[in-house]
């Protein structure tokens, strides 16, 4: 398992847990858009979208290589 996948899904042992992490991150990313506009601070939105992508790519890598425990 590559280090970027290991770090992305550290302490997540099931696919259901990884999907929950992904969807929670995705929803928070969407919430950050109007919040960032209102606060005039885009730092949260700027970091949450790449992190959500990272979780999704890690999940797809583990699915492809059948590494779920």
The first five atom37 places (N, CA, C, CB, O) and aatype in JSON, in Angstrom:
{
  "aatype": [20, 20, 20, 20, 20, 20, 20, 20, 20, 20, 20, 20, 20, 20, 20, 20, 20, 20, 20, 20, 20, 20, 20, 20, 20, 20, 20, 20, 20, 20, 20, 20, 20, 20, 20, 20, 20, 20, 20, 20, 20, 20, 20, 20, 20, 20, 20, 20, 20, 20, 20, 20, 20, 20, 20, 20, 20, 20, 20, 20, 20, 20, 20, 20, 20, 20, 20, 20, 20],
  "atom_mask": [
    [1, 1, 1, 1, 1],
    [1, 1, 1, 1, 1],
    [1, 1, 1, 1, 1],
    [1, 1, 1, 1, 1],
    [1, 1, 1, 1, 1],
    [1, 1, 1, 1, 1],
    [1, 1, 1, 1, 1],
    [1, 1, 1, 1, 1],
    [1, 1, 1, 1, 1],
    [1, 1, 1, 1, 1],
    [1, 1, 1, 1, 1],
    [1, 1, 1, 1, 1],
    [1, 1, 1, 1, 1],
    [1, 1, 1, 1, 1],
    [1, 1, 1, 1, 1],
    [1, 1, 1, 1, 1],
    [1, 1, 1, 1, 1],
    [1, 1, 1, 1, 1],
    [1, 1, 1, 1, 1],
    [1, 1, 1, 1, 1],
    [1, 1, 1, 1, 1],
    [1, 1, 1, 1, 1],
    [1, 1, 1, 1, 1],
    [1, 1, 1, 1, 1],
    [1, 1, 1, 1, 1],
    [1, 1, 1, 1, 1],
    [1, 1, 1, 1, 1],
    [1, 1, 1, 1, 1],
    [1, 1, 1, 1, 1],
    [1, 1, 1, 1, 1],
    [1, 1, 1, 1, 1],
    [1, 1, 1, 1, 1],
    [1, 1, 1, 1, 1],
    [1, 1, 1, 1, 1],
    [1, 1, 1, 1, 1],
    [1, 1, 1, 1, 1],
    [1, 1, 1, 1, 1],
    [1, 1, 1, 1, 1],
    [1, 1, 1, 1, 1],
    [1, 1, 1, 1, 1],
    [1, 1, 1, 1, 1],
    [1, 1, 1, 1, 1],
    [1, 1, 1, 1, 1],
    [1, 1, 1, 1, 1],
    [1, 1, 1, 1, 1],
    [1, 1, 1, 1, 1],
    [1, 1, 1, 1, 1],
    [1, 1, 1, 1, 1],
    [1, 1, 1, 1, 1],
    [1, 1, 1, 1, 1],
    [1, 1, 1, 1, 1],
    [1, 1, 1, 1, 1],
    [1, 1, 1, 1, 1],
    [1, 1, 1, 1, 1],
    [1, 1, 1, 1, 1],
    [1, 1, 1, 1, 1],
    [1, 1, 1, 1, 1],
    [1, 1, 1, 1, 1],
    [1, 1, 1, 1, 1],
    [1, 1, 1, 1, 1],
    [1, 1, 1, 1, 1],
    [1, 1, 1, 1, 1],
    [1, 1, 1, 1, 1],
    [1, 1, 1, 1, 1],
    [1, 1, 1, 1, 1],
    [1, 1, 1, 1, 1],
    [1, 1, 1, 1, 1],
    [1, 1, 1, 1, 1],
    [1, 1, 1, 1, 1]
  ],
  "atom_positions": [
    [[0.85, -1.18, 0.0], [0.0, 0.0, 0.0], [0.9, 1.24, 0.0], [-0.97, 0.0, 1.23], [1.78, 1.37, 0.85]],
    [[0.68, 2.15, -0.95], [1.48, 3.37, -0.98], [1.25, 4.22, 0.28], [1.15, 4.19, -2.24], [0.2, 4.14, 0.92]],
    [[2.24, 5.01, 0.61], [2.17, 5.83, 1.83], [1.01, 6.83, 1.77], [3.5, 6.57, 2.04], [0.4, 7.12, 2.79]],
    [[0.71, 7.36, 0.59], [-0.38, 8.35, 0.49], [-1.73, 7.71, 0.76], [-0.38, 9.0, -0.91], [-2.63, 8.37, 1.29]],
    [[-1.89, 6.44, 0.42], [-3.13, 5.73, 0.73], [-3.18, 5.39, 2.21], [-3.26, 4.44, -0.12], [-4.21, 5.56, 2.86]],
    [[-2.05, 4.92, 2.74], [-1.99, 4.58, 4.16], [-2.32, 5.79, 5.03], [-0.59, 4.04, 4.52], [-3.09, 5.68, 5.98]],
    [[-1.73, 6.93, 4.72], [-1.98, 8.14, 5.51], [-3.42, 8.64, 5.33], [-0.99, 9.24, 5.12], [-4.0, 9.18, 6.28]],
    [[-3.97, 8.49, 4.16], [-5.34, 8.94, 3.92], [-6.38, 8.13, 4.66], [-5.63, 8.9, 2.45], [-7.41, 8.66, 5.09]],
    [[-6.12, 6.84, 4.82], [-7.1, 5.96, 5.45], [-6.58, 5.34, 6.75], [-7.51, 4.87, 4.49], [-7.04, 4.28, 7.16]],
    [[-5.64, 6.0, 7.38], [-5.09, 5.5, 8.63], [-6.21, 5.31, 9.66], [-4.01, 6.45, 9.16], [-7.03, 6.21, 9.85]],
    [[-6.23, 4.17, 10.31], [-7.21, 3.8, 11.34], [-8.62, 3.59, 10.79], [-7.26, 4.87, 12.4], [-9.56, 3.44, 11.57]],
    [[-8.79, 3.57, 9.49], [-10.07, 3.22, 8.87], [-9.94, 1.78, 8.39], [-10.44, 4.21, 7.67], [-9.13, 1.49, 7.51]],
    [[-10.71, 0.89, 8.97], [-10.52, -0.54, 8.68], [-11.55, -1.13, 7.74], [-10.54, -1.31, 9.96], [-11.36, -2.23, 7.22]],
    [[-12.64, -0.42, 7.49], [-13.68, -0.97, 6.63], [-14.02, 0.0, 5.5], [-14.95, -1.29, 7.43], [-13.75, 1.2, 5.59]],
    [[-14.6, -0.54, 4.46], [-15.01, 0.29, 3.33], [-16.14, 1.24, 3.77], [-15.48, -0.58, 2.14], [-16.19, 2.39, 3.33]],
    [[-17.01, 0.76, 4.63], [-18.11, 1.6, 5.13], [-17.55, 2.81, 5.89], [-19.05, 0.78, 6.03], [-18.05, 3.92, 5.73]],
    [[-16.53, 2.59, 6.7], [-15.9, 3.69, 7.43], [-15.24, 4.68, 6.49], [-14.88, 3.16, 8.41], [-15.3, 5.89, 6.71]],
    [[-14.61, 4.17, 5.43], [-13.97, 5.05, 4.45], [-15.01, 5.86, 3.68], [-13.11, 4.23, 3.48], [-14.79, 7.04, 3.4]],
    [[-16.12, 5.23, 3.33], [-17.19, 5.96, 2.64], [-17.8, 7.03, 3.55], [-18.27, 4.99, 2.17], [-18.12, 8.12, 3.08]],
    [[-17.96, 6.72, 4.82], [-18.47, 7.71, 5.76], [-17.53, 8.9, 5.86], [-18.68, 7.07, 7.15], [-17.97, 10.05, 5.86]],
    [[-16.24, 8.63, 5.94], [-15.24, 9.7, 5.98], [-15.3, 10.54, 4.71], [-13.84, 9.12, 6.16], [-15.27, 11.77, 4.79]],
    [[-15.39, 9.9, 3.56], [-15.46, 10.62, 2.3], [-16.69, 11.52, 2.23], [-15.46, 9.64, 1.13], [-16.58, 12.7, 1.9]],
    [[-17.87, 10.96, 2.53], [-19.1, 11.75, 2.42], [-19.16, 12.88, 3.44], [-20.31, 10.84, 2.58], [-19.66, 13.96, 3.13]],
    [[-18.66, 12.64, 4.64], [-18.63, 13.71, 5.64], [-17.71, 14.84, 5.17], [-18.15, 13.16, 7.02], [-18.04, 16.02, 5.32]],
    [[-16.57, 14.47, 4.61], [-15.65, 15.47, 4.08], [-16.26, 16.22, 2.9], [-14.33, 14.8, 3.66], [-16.08, 17.43, 2.77]],
    [[-16.97, 15.51, 2.04], [-17.61, 16.13, 0.88], [-18.68, 17.13, 1.32], [-18.22, 15.05, -0.02], [-18.75, 18.24, 0.79]],
    [[-19.51, 16.73, 2.26], [-20.56, 17.63, 2.76], [-19.95, 18.86, 3.42], [-21.49, 16.89, 3.75], [-20.42, 19.98, 3.2]],
    [[-18.91, 18.65, 4.22], [-18.25, 19.79, 4.85], [-17.62, 20.71, 3.8], [-17.19, 19.3, 5.84], [-17.62, 21.93, 3.97]],
    [[-17.1, 20.13, 2.73], [-16.54, 20.95, 1.65], [-17.61, 21.83, 1.02], [-15.91, 20.06, 0.57], [-17.37, 23.01, 0.73]],
    [[-18.79, 21.26, 0.82], [-19.88, 22.05, 0.24], [-20.35, 23.14, 1.2], [-21.05, 21.14, -0.13], [-20.71, 24.24, 0.76]],
    [[-20.37, 22.85, 2.48], [-20.76, 23.85, 3.48], [-19.75, 24.98, 3.53], [-20.9, 23.2, 4.87], [-20.1, 26.12, 3.82]],
    [[-18.49, 24.67, 3.25], [-17.44, 25.69, 3.3], [-17.59, 26.76, 2.23], [-16.09, 25.03, 3.16], [-17.09, 27.88, 2.41]],
    [[-18.27, 26.47, 1.14], [-18.4, 27.45, 0.05], [-19.17, 28.69, 0.51], [-19.09, 26.82, -1.17], [-18.62, 29.79, 0.46]],
    [[-20.43, 28.55, 0.96], [-21.12, 29.78, 1.4], [-20.51, 30.37, 2.67], [-22.59, 29.49, 1.63], [-20.51, 31.59, 2.85]],
    [[-20.0, 29.53, 3.53], [-19.38, 30.02, 4.75], [-18.13, 30.85, 4.43], [-19.01, 28.85, 5.68], [-17.91, 31.91, 5.02]],
    [[-17.34, 30.37, 3.49], [-16.15, 31.11, 3.08], [-16.51, 32.43, 2.42], [-15.31, 30.28, 2.12], [-15.83, 33.44, 2.63]],
    [[-17.57, 32.43, 1.63], [-18.03, 33.66, 0.99], [-18.47, 34.67, 2.04], [-19.17, 33.37, 0.01], [-18.16, 35.86, 1.94]],
    [[-19.19, 34.2, 3.03], [-19.69, 35.07, 4.09], [-18.56, 35.63, 4.95], [-20.69, 34.32, 4.97], [-18.57, 36.81, 5.3]],
    [[-17.58, 34.79, 5.28], [-16.47, 35.2, 6.16], [-15.31, 35.84, 5.41], [-15.97, 34.01, 6.93], [-14.39, 36.37, 6.02]],
    [[-15.36, 35.78, 4.09], [-14.27, 36.31, 3.25], [-12.92, 35.63, 3.55], [-14.13, 37.83, 3.46], [-11.86, 36.25, 3.5]],
    [[-13.01, 34.34, 3.86], [-11.8, 33.54, 4.13], [-11.98, 32.2, 3.43], [-11.56, 33.35, 5.68], [-12.76, 31.36, 3.88]],
    [[-11.25, 31.99, 2.34], [-11.41, 30.8, 1.51], [-10.45, 29.68, 1.9], [-11.21, 31.15, 0.07], [-10.36, 28.69, 1.18]],
    [[-9.73, 29.81, 3.01], [-8.73, 28.8, 3.35], [-9.34, 27.43, 3.63], [-7.95, 29.26, 4.56], [-8.76, 26.41, 3.24]],
    [[-10.5, 27.38, 4.29], [-11.12, 26.07, 4.57], [-11.59, 25.4, 3.3], [-12.31, 26.24, 5.53], [-11.36, 24.2, 3.11]],
    [[-12.23, 26.13, 2.43], [-12.68, 25.55, 1.16], [-11.49, 25.12, 0.32], [-13.56, 26.55, 0.39], [-11.53, 24.08, -0.34]],
    [[-10.44, 25.92, 0.34], [-9.25, 25.61, -0.46], [-8.57, 24.32, -0.01], [-8.27, 26.76, -0.39], [-7.95, 23.64, -0.82]],
    [[-8.67, 23.97, 1.26], [-8.03, 22.75, 1.74], [-9.0, 21.56, 1.71], [-7.5, 22.95, 3.15], [-8.56, 20.43, 1.5]],
    [[-10.28, 21.8, 1.91], [-11.23, 20.68, 2.02], [-11.46, 19.95, 0.69], [-12.55, 21.18, 2.55], [-11.63, 18.74, 0.69]],
    [[-11.47, 20.66, -0.42], [-11.69, 19.98, -1.69], [-10.53, 19.05, -2.07], [-11.9, 21.0, -2.79], [-10.79, 17.93, -2.5]],
    [[-9.27, 19.46, -1.93], [-8.18, 18.51, -2.2], [-8.16, 17.33, -1.2], [-6.84, 19.24, -2.15], [-7.83, 16.21, -1.59]],
    [[-8.5, 17.58, 0.05], [-8.54, 16.5, 1.03], [-9.63, 15.49, 0.68], [-8.77, 17.06, 2.46], [-9.42, 14.28, 0.78]],
    [[-10.79, 15.98, 0.27], [-11.87, 15.09, -0.16], [-11.46, 14.26, -1.37], [-13.13, 15.91, -0.48], [-11.76, 13.07, -1.44]],
    [[-10.78, 14.88, -2.31], [-10.27, 14.16, -3.47], [-9.26, 13.09, -3.04], [-9.61, 15.13, -4.46], [-9.28, 11.98, -3.57]],
    [[-8.4, 13.41, -2.1], [-7.42, 12.48, -1.58], [-8.11, 11.26, -0.96], [-6.53, 13.17, -0.54], [-7.71, 10.12, -1.22]],
    [[-9.14, 11.48, -0.15], [-9.89, 10.37, 0.44], [-10.52, 9.49, -0.64], [-10.98, 10.89, 1.39], [-10.48, 8.27, -0.56]],
    [[-11.09, 10.14, -1.66], [-11.75, 9.39, -2.72], [-10.74, 8.56, -3.51], [-12.49, 10.34, -3.66], [-11.0, 7.39, -3.81]],
    [[-9.58, 9.15, -3.84], [-8.55, 8.4, -4.56], [-7.98, 7.25, -3.73], [-7.42, 9.33, -4.98], [-7.7, 6.18, -4.26]],
    [[-7.82, 7.47, -2.44], [-7.35, 6.41, -1.54], [-8.37, 5.27, -1.49], [-7.1, 6.95, -0.12], [-8.0, 4.1, -1.55]],
    [[-9.63, 5.62, -1.39], [-10.7, 4.62, -1.36], [-10.7, 3.81, -2.66], [-12.06, 5.29, -1.15], [-10.82, 2.58, -2.62]],
    [[-10.57, 4.47, -3.79], [-10.55, 3.77, -5.08], [-9.33, 2.88, -5.22], [-10.59, 4.78, -6.23], [-9.42, 1.79, -5.79]],
    [[-8.17, 3.32, -4.7], [-6.97, 2.48, -4.77], [-7.16, 1.2, -3.97], [-5.74, 3.25, -4.24], [-6.83, 0.11, -4.44]],
    [[-7.71, 1.32, -2.76], [-7.93, 0.14, -1.92], [-8.97, -0.78, -2.56], [-8.37, 0.56, -0.5], [-8.82, -2.0, -2.52]],
    [[-10.02, -0.21, -3.14], [-11.02, -1.03, -3.83], [-10.4, -1.8, -4.99], [-12.17, -0.14, -4.34], [-10.66, -2.99, -5.17]],
    [[-9.58, -1.12, -5.76], [-8.97, -1.74, -6.94], [-8.01, -2.88, -6.56], [-8.21, -0.7, -7.76], [-7.93, -3.88, -7.27]],
    [[-7.31, -2.72, -5.46], [-6.31, -3.71, -5.06], [-6.82, -4.68, -3.98], [-5.07, -3.0, -4.56], [-6.06, -5.5, -3.47]],
    [[-8.09, -4.59, -3.65], [-8.73, -5.51, -2.69], [-7.93, -5.67, -1.4], [-8.92, -6.88, -3.34], [-7.58, -6.78, -1.01]],
    [[-7.65, -4.56, -0.75], [-6.83, -4.58, 0.46], [-7.67, -4.47, 1.73], [-5.81, -3.44, 0.42], [-7.12, -4.51, 2.83]],
    [[-8.98, -4.34, 1.6], [-9.8, -4.21, 2.81], [-9.64, -5.44, 3.69], [-11.29, -4.01, 2.46], [-9.63, -6.58, 3.21]],
    [[-9.5, -5.18, 5.01], [-9.27, -6.26, 5.97], [-10.49, -6.96, 6.29], [-8.67, -5.77, 7.19], [-10.47, -7.9, 7.09]]
  ]
}
